[in-house]
């Protein structure tokens, strides 16, 4: 019971009270007796342990005060603030149900009548997890076969990346080799040797990479290509930023191959060459008079532009690293003030200086004097035209896509929900995202957020987790307009601007832009998995799936107007949504969606599973009281006690093997789109299960991920 010292003490005291032990030191036989009871997973043993923990005076009866104390301890151990706030109400509910004769106490048989069905259900779940031999994760004993299987999985999952990277590397190698051999025939080779060929080969690859590094960040171009062409079948558009980073390292390598040979080899050789050799091979390039010293190379246009390029690139590279970009330096580190997203964002705009000086550097060459051999501008012409057009389009779109704020809600977990009017002609797909600008915080910053409303909704909504300076600034600007919600409304604070004369901060949006989740409608079955705020793009998919299913159903019933409100290429038949979070307050973010799905989805098209990981799994003595309270509260109010919705909350993390097994058994011969959004902690396991179950069953699992 690591991390639960107080609860561990309660267990010890309960076991000791039952045996009449008053000492704090146990004998060997007593330890063995304790262990046998704790290790016994039968329902009766678990129930007795739980009863003894609550029964503080060991009289075989539990009073309301003892229930309250135990409930308070359980809620505190699991960080369930909502339970703690209403502990007296919930204790009264438990006594009302478990003590129907108003005796003022509860005996063990009362608990047995309530918890026995729950215990049997848990036992059946454990049997299901271990009773199927054909659908468990494959464990290969032979290391060679294990490597072969892992390698085949790697190829099947990364073949798009592999062929793109292979072509890119081959082109870079080809350009380097071509330039290397070309300068072996140049007169300068007689003096500078392989140093000049290496420098010029590195320069040629740098020209290419400085051109194509712009393409992965042309968001509008990529969104159009993935939405209107079939290129997505062979090109991994979802990896555009990763490819941008890879090319950046290619630029660094090429620049290193260019700079180091020049500084350490080429220039010293020129300075120390004989007058005869200089006049014969170098005078036509560097002038009849030999350069007097090293400073001559530095103070020229070529040297100054090269120095500016190097300094700007070093700043951009360093501040783009995760250690600086995500502010991971310790509080005591003096460099911490240079960290954070804002520092990265503004420093990355040095690319304007970089490209100007790069072009000048490529035109003012020592050796090449013929204009058509100065190829830097040729490499950059098309990519820079596309990128400049991209930036102009963003500016124009952001200028007319002003939105009016309809409502804001501040939820637990420091999450701000913003509901806006939908701009005229604004069309998007569920799973896509937009960039948001709030001039009241910063007129220059744009930040991406997944769209949580469905395309069929009359409004546009986003949910932002307020952690950084910018998001906290947005929250604080809206806070002054918010009030405590009335009964029945969600959120800690909220403001409605549709019936108010208040003037909230103005927002601009840019988008929508494509993401991995936007192709969900192509799959027969959806397995949607979100961690914490990672549920945001998946929420829109759930809404859209439900809307399309309802429109299809109405169309079959003769409602012709419904045919205009659904996608006719929408093939999804079933969706499973698993939302995993540590905070009970997180379920409040999308409470309306949960209730709406439960009300409208009479045929079970969407299966919702909320998991609160701060609560111990069912069967653990530390969660027994919560399990009982959840069952009773739902039976009386048809509302889950943690999520306050009609969707029941599960305790602890899901058993992902069981989840995949269940989907595979229910949907043989179907294509299942697995869409994961969250941090990288779960990504590897889900990807492996998708690959493993695709090979062991007739169900094809296709894994997609999006990391925050």
N, C-alpha and C positions, 0 to 999 in steps of 0.2 A: 504494500500500500504506500509506495513512495509518493511523497508530496501530500500525504493525508495523515500527518502525525496525530492530529486531534481525533480523527476517525479511528485510527489504529488503536489509540488508547481506549476508545469506547468499546471496540471489539474485545480487547483484552479484559476490560472490566466486566463485560457481559459474560464472558466465558468463566471468569474467576467467580463471579457472584453465584452462578448456577452450581458451582462445585464447592462453594463455601470457602474459597481460598482468599485469605486476607493479606498474605505476604506478597511482596513485589518480586520475589525470587521463586522460580519454578524448579521442581525436580524434573529428572529425565522423563519419568512416567507421565507427569502432568503436561510436559511439552508435547509428548506423543499423543496424549488425549486431546489437547487443543488442536493439534495438526489434523488428526483424524476427522474431527468435526468440520474444520474449515475446508478440508480437501474433499469432503463428501458433497457431491453435486446433486444429490437427490433433493426433491422438493421439500420433504419433511425436515431434512437437516438444515437447509437454507432458511426455511420458515422459522425453525427453532432459534437459530442464530439471530435472526432479525428480531424476533420477539424478545429474546433475552437482552438485546441492546436497548430496546425501548423500555422494558420493564426495569426501571432503575432500582426499585426496592425489593425485587425478586419475590413479589407476593403472588405471581401468576396472573396479575391483572394490569392492564394499561389504562391510565387515566388520560383525560384531555390534556392536562399540563405536560405529561410525559410525551404525548403525541406532538405537542407544540415544540417542545425542546428538541425532539429528534428531527422534526421537519425543518426547524431552523438550522440545525447542524448540517443536515443533508443539503439544503439549499445553499448554505454558505460554502460548503466543500465544492459544490458544482458551479458557484458564481451565478446563481439564479436569483437575481434581484427581485424579479416580479413575484416569485414565490415568497421571498422574505417579507415583501411589503404586505402580503395578504395571508400571513401564516395563521392568524387567528381564524379567519374565514374558512381556510382549508382544513384546519383542525376540527372545526365545528362540522364541516361536511363529512369528514371521516367518522366522527362520533355518531352523526345522524344515521349513517348507513350501517356502521358496524355495531352500533348499540341501539337497535330498534326498540328495546324495552326500557330505555332510559335508566339503566342501572348505574350509569356513571363510570363504567369501566368496560374494557374489551378483553376477552379471553382468546386463547390461541385458536380455538375452533372457529371463532368468528372470522379471524384472518384467513383460516384455511378455506372457508366457503367462498371468500372473495378471490383469493390469490391462486387457488388450485387451477382454474381454467387458464390463467396467465402462465403458470408454471408448466402446465402440459403443453401449451402453445410454444413456449421457449424450448422445451425438450424436443418437440417435433422439429423445430428449426435447426437445432443442433444435429438431429439425426439426418435431416436433409443435407446439411453441409458435409457430412462424412459418409453418407450412405450411397453416393453416386461415384463409381470408380471411373467411369468413362469421360467425365467432364471435370477434371481437376488439373491444375497447372502441371505441365509436363516437366519431369525432373529426369534428365538424362545422365546416367552414371558414367558413360564413356566420355572422357574430355574431348576426344577428337570429334565424336558425333555432336557433342554439345557445342563445340566451336562451329561445326558445319551448320547446325541449326541456327545459331545466333547470326552467322554470316548471311545465311539465306534470308533471315528476317530483315537484316540490315539492308540487303540489296532490294528486297521488295518494298521496303519503306522509304528508301532514299534514292531510287533509280533516277528520278527527275533531277535531284540535286547532283548526282554523280555525272550524268551526261553533260549538264550545263557547266559544271566545274571542269570536266575533262576538256571540253571545247575551249573554254577560257584559258586554261593552262597551256593547251597546245598552241593557241594563237599567240600568247605571250612568249612562249619558247620559240615559235617560228619567227616572230618579229625580232627578238633578241639575236637569234642566229643569223638572220638576214643582215641586220645592221653590223653585227660583229664581223662577218665576212666582207661586207662592203668596205669597212674601214681598214681591213688588212691590205687593200689595194690603194689606200690613200697615202700620199707622201708622208703625212705625219706619223704613220706607223713605223717608219724607219728610225724615228727618234723616241717616240713615246711607247711604242710596242703594244703589248696586249692591254696596257692600262687604258689607252684611248678607245680601243675596241670595246672593252667592258663598259666604260663610261657611256659610250654612244648606244650600246645595246640596252643598258638600263634606262637611258633617256627615252628610247623608242617605246618600251613597255610602259613607261610612266605617261607618255602622251595618250596611249590607248586607254589606260586605266583612269586617267583624269577625265577622259571623255565619257566612258560608260558608267563611272561612279554616279553620274547625275541621273541616269535612267531609273534606278530602283527607287528614287525619292520623287519621281513624277507620279504623284498619287492619282491624279485624274486619268492619266494615260493608262496606268495599271488597272484601275477600276473599270475603265472602258474595255480594255482588252479581255479581262476575265469575265465581263458580263456580256460582251457582244461577239466574242470569237471562241473558237475551240482550242486556243493555245493553252488554256489551263489544263488540258489533258496531258501535256508534255512539259510545260514550264511551271515550276513551283512559285507561283506569284505570292504565296503566303510567306515566302522566305525573302522578300525583297529587302528588308532591313538587314537581315543576316548577310545577304550577298553584298550589300552596300559596305558592311564592315569588312568582309573578306577582301573586296577590291581596295579598300583603304589600306589594308596591310600590303596588298600588291603594289600600291603607290609608294608605300614606305620602303619596300624592298628595292623597287626600281630606282627611287631617289637615292638610296644608299649606294647602289651600284654605280650611280652617276657621280655623286658628290665625292665619295671616298677616293676612288682612283684619280680624279682630277686634283684633289687637294694634296694627296700624299705621294703621287707619282708623276702625273703629267706636268704640273706646274714646276716642280723641282727639276725635272729633266730639261725643260725649256731653258730655265735659268742657268743650268750648268753645262749646256751643250756647247761645243766648239763653234767659233764664228763661221767656219767653213760649212759645217753640217747645218747650222741654223739658216744660213743664206740659201743653201741648196734645197732644204725641205720645209722650212717654217716661215721664211720671210714673206711669202705670198699670202700668208694667213694672219700673221701677227705684226707685220710692218717690217721695213728694212732695218730699223733699229731694234735691237734686242730689248725686251722688257728689262728694266734695271733691277727690279726686286719683286718680292711677293706681293707687296701692296699694290703694284700696277694691276694685277688681276682682280683684286678686291674692289678697288675704287671705280672700275669700269661699270657700264650698264649691266653687263652680264654678271659681274660679281655682286653688285648691290641688289639686283632682282633675285639672284640666287640666295643671298643672305635673308632677304625679306621672306621669300618662300619658305626657307627652312625654319625660321623663327615662328611664323604663323602656323605652319603645319605641326610643329612640336606642341604649341599651345593647344591646338584643336585636338590632337591625338591624346594628350595627357588628360585634359578635362573631359574627354568623352569616355574615359575608362569608368567602369562601374564604381570603383572606389571613390571617384570624385563626383560622377553624375548622380549617384544615389546617396551621396552624403554619408558614406560609411566610415569616415575618419572619426577617431575618438574626440571627445569634447576638449581634451587637453592639447590636441594637435593644433598648432598655429595655422596650418594650412586648411583647417576646416572652413574658414570663411570663404575659401575659394571653391567650395563644393556646393552641390545642389543642382537641380535641373536648370535653374535660371542661368547659372554660370556656364553650364554646358551649352544652353540654347544661344546665349549671346556670343560666346566665344566661337561657336560653330559658324556664325555669320562672317567670320574672317575669310570665309571661302570667296567672298567678293574680291577682297584684296589678293587672295591667292591666284584666282583666275586671271585677273588683270596683269599681275606681275609674271605669271606663267606664260601668257601670250607674248609680252614684251621680251621675256627671257628667250623664248623660242624664235623670235624674229632677229634679235641682235646676237648672232652667232659669230664665233671667231673663225671657224673653218668654212662653213657653208655660206656662200655669198649669193647664190642663185635663188631667186624668190620661190620658184616652184619646188626647191629642195627643202625649204623651211616649212615643214609639214604640220607644225603644231596647230595652226588655225584650221587645217583641213580635218584633223581628228575632232576638233571641238565644235565645228560649225553646226552640224545637225543636232548633237546632244544639247548644246547650249541654246539653240533655237527652241527646241522642245521644252527645255527647263524654263527659259524666260517666258514662253507662252503659258506654261503651267502657272508660274507665279502671277502673271497678269490675270489669268482666269480666276485664280483664288481671290485676288483683290477685287475684281469686278463682282464675283459672286457674293463675296462677303459684304460688299457695299449695299446690295439690294436685298439680301436675305436677312433683313432685320426681323426679329420675332418679338411678340408681346408676351410678357409673363402672365400666365393665368393663375398659377398657384405654386407655392413652395411649401415643402414639408421637411422639417428637421427630425430625423429619426435617431434612435439609439445607435451607438456605434459610430457616431460622428458622420452620418450619411445625410446628404442633402438631396432631396428629390425636387426637380424643377420641371414644371409642366408649362409648355409654350404653345402658342399658335403655330400652325403649320404654314410655312410660306407658300404663296401661290405657285403651283406647278412643281412643288417639292415632292419628288418620288424617291422611295428607297425600298430596300429589302431588309427583312428581319435579319439580324446578325451583323449589319453594317454599323459604321460609327460616323460621328461628325466631330469637327473641331469647333471649340467654343472660345469666344473672346469676350472679356468683360473689361471695358475701358475704365471702369471705376477702380479696378485693381491694377491693370497694366494695359495700355493701348496697343502694345506690340505682341503680347504673348497669346498663343493659341494652343489649347490643350485638347487631346482627343478623349471622347467619351462614347461608350456604346449606347445605341438607341434602345430604350426599353419599351417604347410604344410599338404597336403593330402597324403595318402599312394601312390597314383599314380603319385605324383610329382617327378621330377628328383632331387630335392634338399630337404634339411631339414631346417626348419626355426623356430625361436622362437622370441617372442616379450617380452622384459623385461622392467618393470617400474623401473626406476633408483631412488631409495630413500635411501636405506641403504648404509653402507660403501662399501660393496662388489660390488653391482651393480653400484654405482657411480665410483668405481675404474675401472670396466670393461669399462664403458662409456669413462672415461678419457683416457684410454689406446688406444681406437679406435679413439678418437677425433683428434689426431694428424695426422691421415691419411685421414681425411675427408675434403671435399671441398664443396662450395656452389653448389647446384644442378643447372643444366641447365634448360632452359625453358621446361615445360612439365613433369619434374621429381618431385616426391614427396619428402617430408622431408625438414628439415632445413639444414642438412648437410648429405653428403653421400660419400661413397668410394666404388669403384669397383676394386676388387683384381684379377679378371680373366685376365685382360689385363695389369697388372701392375707388376713391379718387387718389390713392397713393401712387407715387411714381417710383417704382422699383428700379434697381440698376439695369441699364440697357445691356442686352446681349446680342452678339452677332454670331452666326453659325456659318460654317463652311463644310460642304459635303453634299451627299453622303459619299463615303469611301468604302471600298470592298474589304471584306475580311473572310477568314476561313469558314465562318459559320453561315455565310449567305447562301451556300449551295445545299442547305439542309433539305429542301423540297424535292431533291432528286432521289432520296432514299425511301425505301419502303417503311423502315422503322427508324426511330431516332432514340439514341441513348445520350441524354444531355446531362453533363456533370459539371457542377460549378462549386468552387470553393470561395466562401465569403462573398465579396463584392464581384467575384468572377461570374456570378449568376446573371449579371445585367444583360449580356447579349442573348442569353438563353431564354430570358423572360419574354423578349419580343418574339422569339420563335414559338414559344408555347401559345402566346396570344394568336399569332398568325395561323398556327396549325388548327387551333380551335375555331377561328373565324372561317377558314377555308372548309373545314369539315361541316360547319353549320350551313354555309352557303351551298355546298354540294348536296346536303340533305334536303334543304329547302327547294333546290332546283329539281331534285327527283320527285318532290311532292307537287310540282307544277308551278313553282314560283320562278318565272322567267327572269325577273329582275336580279335574282341571285347569281345568274350566270355571268353578270358583269362584275361581280365583287369577289370572284375567286380565280385562282390560277388554274387553267385547264391542264397544265402539265404538272400539277401538284399530285404526287403519287404516295405521299406519306399516309400510312394506315394507322400507325400507333406511335406514341411518344412516351418515353420514360424520363422523368426529370429527377435527378438526385442533387439536392442542395446540401452541402456540408459546411457547417459553421460552428465556431466555438461559442458564439454569443446568442443567447436566447432572443435578445432584442432585434437580431437581424431579420427574423421571420416577419417582423412588422413592416419591413420595407415593401414587400409585395403581398401584403395581406389581402388587398382587393383582388389581385389575380388569383390567389389560392381559393378564395370564396367563390369567385366568378367561375373558375374551372369546375369546382365541386357542384355548383348549381346547374350549369349548362351541359356539362359532359355526362349525360345520363347513361351513355353506352361505354364509358370507361376508355375513351380514346387516349386520354392523357392520364398517366399514372404519376402522381406526385409523391416524392419521398423527401421529407425534411429530416436532417440528422444534426443533432446537437452534440458535439464531441466533448463538451465539458461535463456531461453526465455519464456515469459509468453504465456499461451495457446491462441489459436485462439479465437477471440471474445473479448479479453482484449484490451483496448485502447492502452496499452503499446506495443503491438505487431502488431498493425494494419498496420503500415508502412512496417514492415518486411514481413508480409503476402503478401502485395501487391508487394513488390520488389521481393520476391521469385517467385510469380506467373509469373511476367513479364520476369524475368531473365530465368526461365525454358522454357517459351514459345519461347524465342528468341534463347537460346543456348542449350536447353535440358540438362542442368546441374544444380544441386541444388546449391544455392548460399552459403549455409553453409558447406555442405559436399564436394562440388566440384566433385560430382559423379552424375550418372544418377538416383540414388536413392534419392527420396525426403526426406528431414528431417522434422519430426514432431516437434511441439513445446510442451514443458512441458512434464510431465510424462504420460505414457499410462493409460487409464482406464482399469485396469486388469480384472474387471468383464466383461467389454465389449469384451475384447480379448478372454476370455474363452468362453463366450456366442457365439461369432462368430465361433470359432473353433468347438464347440459342434453342432451348427446348420449345419455347412458345412460337418461334418464328423460323422454322426450318426453310432452307432454300431462299431466304430473303437477304437483301442488302441492308445492313444496319449502319447508319452514320453515327459514329461515336464522336461527340463534340465536347471537348474539355476546355474549360476556361478557369485559370487560377495560377498559382505559383508552380514551380517546377518539381515540387516534392512528390507529387502523385503522377506526373507525366510518364515516367519510365514504366511504372507498373501497369498503367492503363494501356500503353502502347504494346507492351508484351502480351497482355491478355487478349487484346484485339487480334494480334498476329497468331497467337496460340490457338484460340477458339476458331479462327477462320480456317485453320488446317485440320482441326480435330472434328469439326462439324460441317454440315452443309450450309450453315449461316456464314455470310461474308461480312466481317466487321471492318469498317474503314475508319481509321483514327485521324482526327483533326484536333489541333490544339491552338490555344491562344493564351499567351502568358502576360501577366500584369507585373 
